[in-house]
Amino acid sequence: MHSAHHSTSPVTDHDDPSASATYYVGIVGVILFLAIVVFTIWLFNSSMQVQSERKLYGVRPQELGDLQVRQLAAISESRWVDEPAGRVAIPIDQAIPLFVAAHSTGRWPEAPKSPPAAPAVPQEAPAAP
């Protein structure tokens, strides 16, 4: 009686792969792996450089521009900081010489009773036709 699951093909014994072929495949695999790693690092660094340049040299965001305008106005005009205590803020271009003079002599000036008037802004002349 023959079994239904019995195979009629002969069993063959496979030889081991050659050592030199395994060696060459291993070397090629390592070289390819290193090339892929180096390429990935290069790709990452170049994308980071492009992103940094875009952030540094790109268009300034509107919010940043508005903040810089407000900050420049805050250091360029006279205003009360604490009116009951008599503290005023003066423009930075006036404050620096006062600070240097006071620091070099050790004598600080008295605070004014009211903030100095802001310098007059000249009106622009109408454009000629």
N, CA, C and O atoms as CSV, one atom per row, in Angstrom:
chain,resi,resn,atom,element,x,y,z
A,1,MET,N,N,0.821,-1.170,0.000
A,1,MET,CA,C,0.000,0.000,0.000
A,1,MET,C,C,0.864,1.232,0.000
A,1,MET,O,O,1.877,1.362,0.687
A,2,HIS,N,N,0.391,2.091,-0.802
A,2,HIS,CA,C,1.104,3.353,-0.866
A,2,HIS,C,C,0.388,4.403,-0.040
A,2,HIS,O,O,-0.842,4.460,-0.019
A,3,SER,N,N,1.149,5.219,0.629
A,3,SER,CA,C,0.574,6.308,1.405
A,3,SER,C,C,0.311,7.475,0.469
A,3,SER,O,O,1.081,7.719,-0.460
A,4,ALA,N,N,-0.762,8.186,0.711
A,4,ALA,CA,C,-1.150,9.305,-0.145
A,4,ALA,C,C,-0.195,10.484,0.013
A,4,ALA,O,O,-0.056,11.299,-0.899
A,5,HIS,N,N,0.433,10.572,1.115
A,5,HIS,CA,C,1.308,11.710,1.368
A,5,HIS,C,C,2.767,11.397,1.112
A,5,HIS,O,O,3.634,12.222,1.400
A,6,HIS,N,N,3.036,10.304,0.616
A,6,HIS,CA,C,4.414,9.895,0.386
A,6,HIS,C,C,4.921,10.547,-0.892
A,6,HIS,O,O,4.276,10.451,-1.937
A,7,SER,N,N,6.064,11.205,-0.818
A,7,SER,CA,C,6.622,11.893,-1.966
A,7,SER,C,C,7.463,10.920,-2.762
A,7,SER,O,O,8.159,10.067,-2.210
A,8,THR,N,N,7.382,11.066,-4.057
A,8,THR,CA,C,8.158,10.190,-4.922
A,8,THR,C,C,9.465,10.835,-5.348
A,8,THR,O,O,10.319,10.164,-5.927
A,9,SER,N,N,9.646,12.156,-5.069
A,9,SER,CA,C,10.886,12.819,-5.461
A,9,SER,C,C,11.986,12.472,-4.467
A,9,SER,O,O,11.745,12.383,-3.263
A,10,PRO,N,N,13.175,12.282,-4.976
A,10,PRO,CA,C,14.263,11.925,-4.077
A,10,PRO,C,C,14.719,13.134,-3.259
A,10,PRO,O,O,14.660,14.270,-3.728
A,11,VAL,N,N,15.155,12.884,-2.078
A,11,VAL,CA,C,15.673,13.924,-1.199
A,11,VAL,C,C,17.118,14.181,-1.604
A,11,VAL,O,O,17.934,13.264,-1.694
A,12,THR,N,N,17.417,15.481,-1.851
A,12,THR,CA,C,18.787,15.804,-2.227
A,12,THR,C,C,19.448,16.556,-1.099
A,12,THR,O,O,18.807,17.340,-0.398
A,13,ASP,N,N,20.695,16.321,-0.931
A,13,ASP,CA,C,21.463,16.995,0.103
A,13,ASP,C,C,22.144,18.197,-0.539
A,13,ASP,O,O,22.859,18.042,-1.529
A,14,HIS,N,N,21.927,19.433,0.026
A,14,HIS,CA,C,22.511,20.653,-0.525
A,14,HIS,C,C,23.881,20.885,0.076
A,14,HIS,O,O,24.110,20.639,1.260
A,15,ASP,N,N,24.773,21.355,-0.745
A,15,ASP,CA,C,26.105,21.687,-0.267
A,15,ASP,C,C,26.079,23.049,0.407
A,15,ASP,O,O,25.199,23.862,0.122
A,16,ASP,N,N,27.028,23.310,1.294
A,16,ASP,CA,C,27.169,24.608,1.934
A,16,ASP,C,C,27.598,25.631,0.882
A,16,ASP,O,O,28.296,25.293,-0.074
A,17,PRO,N,N,27.163,26.925,1.072
A,17,PRO,CA,C,27.615,27.947,0.121
A,17,PRO,C,C,29.118,28.158,0.260
A,17,PRO,O,O,29.718,27.892,1.301
A,18,SER,N,N,29.697,28.642,-0.825
A,18,SER,CA,C,31.140,28.841,-0.794
A,18,SER,C,C,31.489,30.019,0.115
A,18,SER,O,O,30.734,30.987,0.205
A,19,ALA,N,N,32.608,29.931,0.769
A,19,ALA,CA,C,33.032,30.962,1.717
A,19,ALA,C,C,33.359,32.265,1.006
A,19,ALA,O,O,33.079,33.340,1.536
A,20,SER,N,N,33.940,32.192,-0.172
A,20,SER,CA,C,34.297,33.424,-0.872
A,20,SER,C,C,33.050,34.187,-1.321
A,20,SER,O,O,33.041,35.416,-1.263
A,21,ALA,N,N,32.011,33.503,-1.761
A,21,ALA,CA,C,30.768,34.180,-2.153
A,21,ALA,C,C,30.119,34.840,-0.938
A,21,ALA,O,O,29.629,35.965,-1.041
A,22,THR,N,N,30.108,34.175,0.187
A,22,THR,CA,C,29.552,34.739,1.413
A,22,THR,C,C,30.360,35.967,1.845
A,22,THR,O,O,29.792,36.967,2.283
A,23,TYR,N,N,31.666,35.886,1.721
A,23,TYR,CA,C,32.543,36.997,2.074
A,23,TYR,C,C,32.239,38.217,1.198
A,23,TYR,O,O,32.101,39.327,1.714
A,24,TYR,N,N,32.134,38.022,-0.109
A,24,TYR,CA,C,31.873,39.136,-1.026
A,24,TYR,C,C,30.483,39.734,-0.806
A,24,TYR,O,O,30.324,40.954,-0.855
A,25,VAL,N,N,29.499,38.912,-0.571
A,25,VAL,CA,C,28.150,39.417,-0.299
A,25,VAL,C,C,28.142,40.219,1.002
A,25,VAL,O,O,27.480,41.253,1.088
A,26,GLY,N,N,28.873,39.750,2.011
A,26,GLY,CA,C,28.954,40.480,3.276
A,26,GLY,C,C,29.633,41.833,3.110
A,26,GLY,O,O,29.162,42.836,3.646
A,27,ILE,N,N,30.744,41.865,2.365
A,27,ILE,CA,C,31.454,43.120,2.136
A,27,ILE,C,C,30.589,44.098,1.358
A,27,ILE,O,O,30.520,45.274,1.718
A,28,VAL,N,N,29.931,43.643,0.307
A,28,VAL,CA,C,29.050,44.508,-0.491
A,28,VAL,C,C,27.896,45.014,0.372
A,28,VAL,O,O,27.507,46.176,0.255
A,29,GLY,N,N,27.348,44.170,1.226
A,29,GLY,CA,C,26.256,44.583,2.113
A,29,GLY,C,C,26.692,45.662,3.082
A,29,GLY,O,O,25.956,46.623,3.305
A,30,VAL,N,N,27.869,45.524,3.659
A,30,VAL,CA,C,28.383,46.525,4.593
A,30,VAL,C,C,28.628,47.847,3.875
A,30,VAL,O,O,28.296,48.914,4.392
A,31,ILE,N,N,29.216,47.770,2.671
A,31,ILE,CA,C,29.474,48.997,1.902
A,31,ILE,C,C,28.161,49.687,1.548
A,31,ILE,O,O,28.059,50.909,1.661
A,32,LEU,N,N,27.160,48.928,1.125
A,32,LEU,CA,C,25.858,49.528,0.807
A,32,LEU,C,C,25.213,50.137,2.052
A,32,LEU,O,O,24.636,51.222,1.989
A,33,PHE,N,N,25.312,49.441,3.170
A,33,PHE,CA,C,24.743,49.965,4.412
A,33,PHE,C,C,25.412,51.288,4.799
A,33,PHE,O,O,24.726,52.247,5.151
A,34,LEU,N,N,26.739,51.343,4.734
A,34,LEU,CA,C,27.452,52.580,5.063
A,34,LEU,C,C,27.103,53.704,4.089
A,34,LEU,O,O,26.955,54.858,4.493
A,35,ALA,N,N,26.971,53.364,2.804
A,35,ALA,CA,C,26.595,54.382,1.820
A,35,ALA,C,C,25.203,54.932,2.125
A,35,ALA,O,O,24.976,56.136,2.000
A,36,ILE,N,N,24.284,54.078,2.516
A,36,ILE,CA,C,22.922,54.527,2.850
A,36,ILE,C,C,22.948,55.413,4.095
A,36,ILE,O,O,22.246,56.423,4.151
A,37,VAL,N,N,23.750,55.041,5.089
A,37,VAL,CA,C,23.849,55.854,6.312
A,37,VAL,C,C,24.443,57.224,5.999
A,37,VAL,O,O,23.938,58.242,6.473
A,38,VAL,N,N,25.516,57.257,5.204
A,38,VAL,CA,C,26.136,58.534,4.850
A,38,VAL,C,C,25.167,59.394,4.043
A,38,VAL,O,O,25.076,60.599,4.275
A,39,PHE,N,N,24.447,58.797,3.106
A,39,PHE,CA,C,23.470,59.541,2.312
A,39,PHE,C,C,22.357,60.094,3.193
A,39,PHE,O,O,21.928,61.232,3.005
A,40,THR,N,N,21.887,59.304,4.150
A,40,THR,CA,C,20.825,59.764,5.054
A,40,THR,C,C,21.307,60.933,5.905
A,40,THR,O,O,20.562,61.893,6.104
A,41,ILE,N,N,22.529,60.871,6.405
A,41,ILE,CA,C,23.082,61.975,7.194
A,41,ILE,C,C,23.208,63.220,6.326
A,41,ILE,O,O,22.851,64.313,6.764
A,42,TRP,N,N,23.707,63.072,5.114
A,42,TRP,CA,C,23.834,64.216,4.204
A,42,TRP,C,C,22.472,64.829,3.905
A,42,TRP,O,O,22.327,66.051,3.904
A,43,LEU,N,N,21.470,63.982,3.652
A,43,LEU,CA,C,20.121,64.469,3.351
A,43,LEU,C,C,19.552,65.240,4.537
A,43,LEU,O,O,18.951,66.299,4.356
A,44,PHE,N,N,19.737,64.717,5.753
A,44,PHE,CA,C,19.244,65.395,6.948
A,44,PHE,C,C,19.928,66.748,7.125
A,44,PHE,O,O,19.258,67.750,7.372
A,45,ASN,N,N,21.259,66.788,7.002
A,45,ASN,CA,C,21.987,68.041,7.185
A,45,ASN,C,C,21.629,69.076,6.127
A,45,ASN,O,O,21.512,70.261,6.440
A,46,SER,N,N,21.455,68.651,4.887
A,46,SER,CA,C,21.105,69.624,3.851
A,46,SER,C,C,19.693,70.162,4.066
A,46,SER,O,O,19.443,71.342,3.819
A,47,SER,N,N,18.775,69.324,4.520
A,47,SER,CA,C,17.422,69.832,4.784
A,47,SER,C,C,17.419,70.776,5.985
A,47,SER,O,O,16.670,71.753,5.998
A,48,MET,N,N,18.243,70.497,6.990
A,48,MET,CA,C,18.340,71.404,8.139
A,48,MET,C,C,18.940,72.739,7.727
A,48,MET,O,O,18.518,73.783,8.225
A,49,GLN,N,N,19.919,72.724,6.826
A,49,GLN,CA,C,20.534,73.961,6.355
A,49,GLN,C,C,19.522,74.791,5.570
A,49,GLN,O,O,19.455,76.008,5.744
A,50,VAL,N,N,18.746,74.154,4.720
A,50,VAL,CA,C,17.724,74.872,3.952
A,50,VAL,C,C,16.692,75.469,4.895
A,50,VAL,O,O,16.264,76.610,4.720
A,51,GLN,N,N,16.299,74.696,5.889
A,51,GLN,CA,C,15.300,75.189,6.847
A,51,GLN,C,C,15.853,76.357,7.663
A,51,GLN,O,O,15.137,77.326,7.914
A,52,SER,N,N,17.112,76.276,8.076
A,52,SER,CA,C,17.722,77.372,8.839
A,52,SER,C,C,17.825,78.630,8.001
A,52,SER,O,O,17.538,79.724,8.487
A,53,GLU,N,N,18.232,78.489,6.744
A,53,GLU,CA,C,18.329,79.661,5.871
A,53,GLU,C,C,16.965,80.295,5.652
A,53,GLU,O,O,16.843,81.520,5.622
A,54,ARG,N,N,15.948,79.471,5.502
A,54,ARG,CA,C,14.605,80.007,5.303
A,54,ARG,C,C,14.146,80.769,6.545
A,54,ARG,O,O,13.505,81.814,6.427
A,55,LYS,N,N,14.465,80.261,7.722
A,55,LYS,CA,C,14.065,80.944,8.949
A,55,LYS,C,C,14.874,82.213,9.186
A,55,LYS,O,O,14.331,83.219,9.642
A,56,LEU,N,N,16.174,82.173,8.878
A,56,LEU,CA,C,17.028,83.327,9.134
A,56,LEU,C,C,16.847,84.436,8.111
A,56,LEU,O,O,16.805,85.614,8.465
A,57,TYR,N,N,16.740,84.061,6.852
A,57,TYR,CA,C,16.735,85.056,5.786
A,57,TYR,C,C,15.379,85.220,5.114
A,57,TYR,O,O,15.249,85.981,4.155
A,58,GLY,N,N,14.385,84.524,5.600
A,58,GLY,CA,C,13.061,84.592,5.001
A,58,GLY,C,C,12.346,85.882,5.373
A,58,GLY,O,O,12.926,86.779,5.985
A,59,VAL,N,N,11.110,85.957,5.003
A,59,VAL,CA,C,10.293,87.125,5.287
A,59,VAL,C,C,10.030,87.197,6.786
A,59,VAL,O,O,9.702,86.195,7.421
A,60,ARG,N,N,10.178,88.393,7.339
A,60,ARG,CA,C,9.954,88.602,8.763
A,60,ARG,C,C,8.464,88.489,9.059
A,60,ARG,O,O,7.655,89.123,8.381
A,61,PRO,N,N,8.085,87.698,10.055
A,61,PRO,CA,C,6.663,87.573,10.408
A,61,PRO,C,C,6.088,88.919,10.858
A,61,PRO,O,O,6.788,89.725,11.470
A,62,GLN,N,N,4.829,89.151,10.556
A,62,GLN,CA,C,4.159,90.407,10.895
A,62,GLN,C,C,4.155,90.644,12.394
A,62,GLN,O,O,4.337,91.776,12.842
A,63,GLU,N,N,3.952,89.595,13.172
A,63,GLU,CA,C,3.911,89.734,14.629
A,63,GLU,C,C,5.252,90.229,15.165
A,63,GLU,O,O,5.289,91.067,16.065
A,64,LEU,N,N,6.346,89.717,14.618
A,64,LEU,CA,C,7.669,90.174,15.032
A,64,LEU,C,C,7.885,91.636,14.652
A,64,LEU,O,O,8.434,92.408,15.438
A,65,GLY,N,N,7.461,92.014,13.461
A,65,GLY,CA,C,7.592,93.405,13.032
A,65,GLY,C,C,6.808,94.347,13.934
A,65,GLY,O,O,7.298,95.414,14.301
A,66,ASP,N,N,5.594,93.953,14.291
A,66,ASP,CA,C,4.777,94.774,15.190
A,66,ASP,C,C,5.431,94.904,16.566
A,66,ASP,O,O,5.434,95.986,17.154
A,67,LEU,N,N,5.978,93.815,17.073
A,67,LEU,CA,C,6.646,93.846,18.373
A,67,LEU,C,C,7.852,94.777,18.339
A,67,LEU,O,O,8.064,95.550,19.274
A,68,GLN,N,N,8.640,94.711,17.277
A,68,GLN,CA,C,9.810,95.574,17.178
A,68,GLN,C,C,9.414,97.045,17.081
A,68,GLN,O,O,10.103,97.902,17.634
A,69,VAL,N,N,8.331,97.349,16.396
A,69,VAL,CA,C,7.852,98.728,16.314
A,69,VAL,C,C,7.424,99.222,17.695
A,69,VAL,O,O,7.740,100.348,18.078
A,70,ARG,N,N,6.706,98.379,18.446
A,70,ARG,CA,C,6.277,98.767,19.799
A,70,ARG,C,C,7.480,98.961,20.725
A,70,ARG,O,O,7.506,99.893,21.529
A,71,GLN,N,N,8.469,98.082,20.609
A,71,GLN,CA,C,9.650,98.214,21.457
A,71,GLN,C,C,10.441,99.479,21.118
A,71,GLN,O,O,10.915,100.179,22.012
A,72,LEU,N,N,10.577,99.761,19.840
A,72,LEU,CA,C,11.283,100.970,19.429
A,72,LEU,C,C,10.541,102.215,19.906
A,72,LEU,O,O,11.168,103.187,20.328
A,73,ALA,N,N,9.220,102.193,19.842
A,73,ALA,CA,C,8.437,103.333,20.334
A,73,ALA,C,C,8.601,103.487,21.848
A,73,ALA,O,O,8.644,104.605,22.362
A,74,ALA,N,N,8.690,102.357,22.561
A,74,ALA,CA,C,8.814,102.420,24.024
A,74,ALA,C,C,10.144,103.026,24.454
A,74,ALA,O,O,10.205,103.666,25.504
A,75,ILE,N,N,11.209,102.847,23.678
A,75,ILE,CA,C,12.498,103.410,24.077
A,75,ILE,C,C,12.778,104.740,23.392
A,75,ILE,O,O,13.842,105.326,23.593
A,76,SER,N,N,11.846,105.220,22.592
A,76,SER,CA,C,12.087,106.456,21.840
A,76,SER,C,C,11.180,107.605,22.260
A,76,SER,O,O,11.260,108.686,21.678
A,77,GLU,N,N,10.330,107.404,23.243
A,77,GLU,CA,C,9.414,108.483,23.640
A,77,GLU,C,C,9.413,108.640,25.152
A,77,GLU,O,O,9.734,107.709,25.890
A,78,SER,N,N,9.053,109.815,25.590
A,78,SER,CA,C,8.946,110.095,27.023
A,78,SER,C,C,7.570,109.683,27.499
A,78,SER,O,O,6.577,109.885,26.801
A,79,ARG,N,N,7.511,109.101,28.696
A,79,ARG,CA,C,6.226,108.682,29.260
A,79,ARG,C,C,6.390,108.465,30.762
A,79,ARG,O,O,7.500,108.296,31.267
A,80,TRP,N,N,5.269,108.474,31.451
A,80,TRP,CA,C,5.281,108.190,32.877
A,80,TRP,C,C,5.453,106.692,33.086
A,80,TRP,O,O,4.787,105.891,32.430
A,81,VAL,N,N,6.336,106.313,33.990
A,81,VAL,CA,C,6.466,104.923,34.408
A,81,VAL,C,C,5.679,104.734,35.691
A,81,VAL,O,O,4.915,103.778,35.825
A,82,ASP,N,N,5.870,105.659,36.648
A,82,ASP,CA,C,5.158,105.635,37.925
A,82,ASP,C,C,4.943,107.079,38.339
A,82,ASP,O,O,5.811,107.687,38.965
A,83,GLU,N,N,3.775,107.635,37.987
A,83,GLU,CA,C,3.512,109.057,38.209
A,83,GLU,C,C,3.540,109.440,39.683
A,83,GLU,O,O,4.148,110.455,40.023
A,84,PRO,N,N,2.902,108.666,40.586
A,84,PRO,CA,C,2.966,109.061,42.000
A,84,PRO,C,C,4.398,109.104,42.541
A,84,PRO,O,O,4.702,109.938,43.394
A,85,ALA,N,N,5.259,108.247,42.074
A,85,ALA,CA,C,6.639,108.237,42.551
A,85,ALA,C,C,7.515,109.201,41.760
A,85,ALA,O,O,8.679,109.399,42.109
A,86,GLY,N,N,6.976,109.804,40.697
A,86,GLY,CA,C,7.733,110.756,39.899
A,86,GLY,C,C,8.729,110.091,38.951
A,86,GLY,O,O,9.740,110.699,38.601
A,87,ARG,N,N,8.466,108.864,38.532
A,87,ARG,CA,C,9.374,108.159,37.623
A,87,ARG,C,C,8.889,108.294,36.189
A,87,ARG,O,O,7.732,108.015,35.876
A,88,VAL,N,N,9.791,108.726,35.334
A,88,VAL,CA,C,9.475,108.869,33.916
A,88,VAL,C,C,10.481,108.075,33.094
A,88,VAL,O,O,11.593,107.795,33.542
A,89,ALA,N,N,10.075,107.725,31.906
A,89,ALA,CA,C,10.976,107.093,30.947
A,89,ALA,C,C,11.325,108.142,29.906
A,89,ALA,O,O,10.461,108.862,29.404
A,90,ILE,N,N,12.604,108.210,29.597
A,90,ILE,CA,C,13.045,109.170,28.582
A,90,ILE,C,C,13.613,108.385,27.402
A,90,ILE,O,O,13.955,107.212,27.552
A,91,PRO,N,N,13.716,109.006,26.249
A,91,PRO,CA,C,14.253,108.298,25.088
A,91,PRO,C,C,15.673,107.783,25.360
A,91,PRO,O,O,16.455,108.408,26.076
A,92,ILE,N,N,15.968,106.659,24.784
A,92,ILE,CA,C,17.244,106.000,25.031
A,92,ILE,C,C,18.432,106.860,24.615
A,92,ILE,O,O,19.482,106.825,25.257
A,93,ASP,N,N,18.267,107.635,23.537
A,93,ASP,CA,C,19.388,108.469,23.098
A,93,ASP,C,C,19.681,109.594,24.091
A,93,ASP,O,O,20.792,110.124,24.097
A,94,GLN,N,N,18.726,109.966,24.916
A,94,GLN,CA,C,18.973,110.936,25.988
A,94,GLN,C,C,19.430,110.235,27.268
A,94,GLN,O,O,20.195,110.802,28.047
A,95,ALA,N,N,18.969,109.019,27.482
A,95,ALA,CA,C,19.272,108.308,28.723
A,95,ALA,C,C,20.715,107.827,28.780
A,95,ALA,O,O,21.322,107.830,29.851
A,96,ILE,N,N,21.267,107.418,27.659
A,96,ILE,CA,C,22.637,106.885,27.668
A,96,ILE,C,C,23.643,107.923,28.141
A,96,ILE,O,O,24.430,107.612,29.035
A,97,PRO,N,N,23.669,109.152,27.594
A,97,PRO,CA,C,24.645,110.134,28.110
A,97,PRO,C,C,24.423,110.468,29.586
A,97,PRO,O,O,25.386,110.662,30.328
A,98,LEU,N,N,23.159,110.536,30.015
A,98,LEU,CA,C,22.889,110.802,31.430
A,98,LEU,C,C,23.421,109.673,32.310
A,98,LEU,O,O,23.999,109.921,33.368
A,99,PHE,N,N,23.223,108.446,31.872
A,99,PHE,CA,C,23.694,107.304,32.652
A,99,PHE,C,C,25.219,107.291,32.734
A,99,PHE,O,O,25.782,107.060,33.804
A,100,VAL,N,N,25.877,107.535,31.624
A,100,VAL,CA,C,27.341,107.550,31.611
A,100,VAL,C,C,27.868,108.649,32.520
A,100,VAL,O,O,28.797,108.423,33.296
A,101,ALA,N,N,27.281,109.839,32.428
A,101,ALA,CA,C,27.720,110.946,33.276
A,101,ALA,C,C,27.478,110.630,34.753
A,101,ALA,O,O,28.347,110.880,35.588
A,102,ALA,N,N,26.326,110.092,35.076
A,102,ALA,CA,C,26.011,109.765,36.465
A,102,ALA,C,C,26.899,108.647,36.982
A,102,ALA,O,O,27.316,108.667,38.140
A,103,HIS,N,N,27.186,107.694,36.150
A,103,HIS,CA,C,28.024,106.577,36.583
A,103,HIS,C,C,29.468,107.023,36.818
A,103,HIS,O,O,30.127,106.563,37.750
A,104,SER,N,N,29.941,107.915,35.970
A,104,SER,CA,C,31.328,108.369,36.120
A,104,SER,C,C,31.489,109.308,37.318
A,104,SER,O,O,32.556,109.329,37.931
A,105,THR,N,N,30.455,110.088,37.669
A,105,THR,CA,C,30.555,111.006,38.806
A,105,THR,C,C,29.977,110.415,40.078
A,105,THR,O,O,30.284,110.889,41.172
A,106,GLY,N,N,29.147,109.392,39.955
A,106,GLY,CA,C,28.502,108.796,41.120
A,106,GLY,C,C,27.324,109.605,41.615
A,106,GLY,O,O,26.800,109.322,42.692
A,107,ARG,N,N,26.895,110.591,40.873
A,107,ARG,CA,C,25.782,111.464,41.263
A,107,ARG,C,C,24.661,111.287,40.249
A,107,ARG,O,O,24.856,111.497,39.052
A,108,TRP,N,N,23.490,110.899,40.733
A,108,TRP,CA,C,22.354,110.644,39.845
A,108,TRP,C,C,21.459,111.876,39.787
A,108,TRP,O,O,21.196,112.499,40.816
A,109,PRO,N,N,20.992,112.233,38.597
A,109,PRO,CA,C,20.143,113.427,38.469
A,109,PRO,C,C,18.769,113.192,39.090
A,109,PRO,O,O,18.301,112.060,39.214
A,110,GLU,N,N,18.143,114.299,39.474
A,110,GLU,CA,C,16.792,114.249,40.018
A,110,GLU,C,C,15.796,113.977,38.894
A,110,GLU,O,O,15.983,114.409,37.757
A,111,ALA,N,N,14.755,113.263,39.233
A,111,ALA,CA,C,13.717,112.971,38.249
A,111,ALA,C,C,12.900,114.221,37.984
A,111,ALA,O,O,12.583,114.947,38.927
A,112,PRO,N,N,12.542,114.505,36.723
A,112,PRO,CA,C,11.712,115.669,36.429
A,112,PRO,C,C,10.297,115.464,36.956
A,112,PRO,O,O,9.846,114.334,37.143
A,113,LYS,N,N,9.603,116.581,37.192
A,113,LYS,CA,C,8.236,116.522,37.707
A,113,LYS,C,C,7.235,116.070,36.643
A,113,LYS,O,O,6.191,115.512,36.981
A,114,SER,N,N,7.528,116.294,35.406
A,114,SER,CA,C,6.660,115.828,34.322
A,114,SER,C,C,7.563,115.355,33.184
A,114,SER,O,O,8.687,115.837,33.040
A,115,PRO,N,N,7.082,114.432,32.393
A,115,PRO,CA,C,7.939,113.942,31.314
A,115,PRO,C,C,8.188,115.045,30.297
A,115,PRO,O,O,7.299,115.851,30.023
A,116,PRO,N,N,9.378,115.085,29.742
A,116,PRO,CA,C,9.657,116.103,28.737
A,116,PRO,C,C,8.781,115.890,27.511
A,116,PRO,O,O,8.339,114.779,27.219
A,117,ALA,N,N,8.549,116.963,26.821
A,117,ALA,CA,C,7.712,116.887,25.618
A,117,ALA,C,C,8.437,116.096,24.543
A,117,ALA,O,O,9.656,116.177,24.393
A,118,ALA,N,N,7.661,115.342,23.813
A,118,ALA,CA,C,8.237,114.556,22.717
A,118,ALA,C,C,8.663,115.521,21.620
A,118,ALA,O,O,7.999,116.535,21.404
A,119,PRO,N,N,9.747,115.229,20.928
A,119,PRO,CA,C,10.188,116.121,19.851
A,119,PRO,C,C,9.133,116.184,18.756
A,119,PRO,O,O,8.457,115.200,18.458
A,120,ALA,N,N,9.015,117.348,18.178
A,120,ALA,CA,C,8.015,117.554,17.121
A,120,ALA,C,C,8.438,116.788,15.875
A,120,ALA,O,O,9.605,116.801,15.485
A,121,VAL,N,N,7.479,116.131,15.269
A,121,VAL,CA,C,7.723,115.404,14.032
A,121,VAL,C,C,7.389,116.332,12.883
A,121,VAL,O,O,6.252,116.796,12.795
A,122,PRO,N,N,8.331,116.625,11.996
A,122,PRO,CA,C,8.033,117.541,10.894
A,122,PRO,C,C,6.991,116.940,9.959
A,122,PRO,O,O,7.020,115.751,9.642
A,123,GLN,N,N,6.083,117.788,9.535
A,123,GLN,CA,C,5.043,117.349,8.599
A,123,GLN,C,C,5.637,117.241,7.199
A,123,GLN,O,O,6.459,118.059,6.789
A,124,GLU,N,N,5.205,116.221,6.484
A,124,GLU,CA,C,5.703,116.054,5.131
A,124,GLU,C,C,5.002,117.047,4.192
A,124,GLU,O,O,3.795,117.271,4.283
A,125,ALA,N,N,5.778,117.616,3.312
A,125,ALA,CA,C,5.224,118.559,2.343
A,125,ALA,C,C,4.460,117.758,1.291
A,125,ALA,O,O,4.856,116.643,0.951
A,126,PRO,N,N,3.356,118.327,0.770
A,126,PRO,CA,C,2.619,117.604,-0.259
A,126,PRO,C,C,3.518,117.409,-1.496
A,126,PRO,O,O,4.353,118.250,-1.829
A,127,ALA,N,N,3.310,116.296,-2.135
A,127,ALA,CA,C,4.123,115.955,-3.307
A,127,ALA,C,C,3.788,116.909,-4.462
A,127,ALA,O,O,2.633,117.271,-4.686
A,128,ALA,N,N,4.827,117.292,-5.169
A,128,ALA,CA,C,4.630,118.177,-6.315
A,128,ALA,C,C,3.987,117.409,-7.458
A,128,ALA,O,O,4.317,116.247,-7.697
A,129,PRO,N,N,3.045,118.075,-8.181
A,129,PRO,CA,C,2.386,117.355,-9.281
A,129,PRO,C,C,3.288,117.095,-10.444
A,129,PRO,O,O,2.862,116.500,-11.434
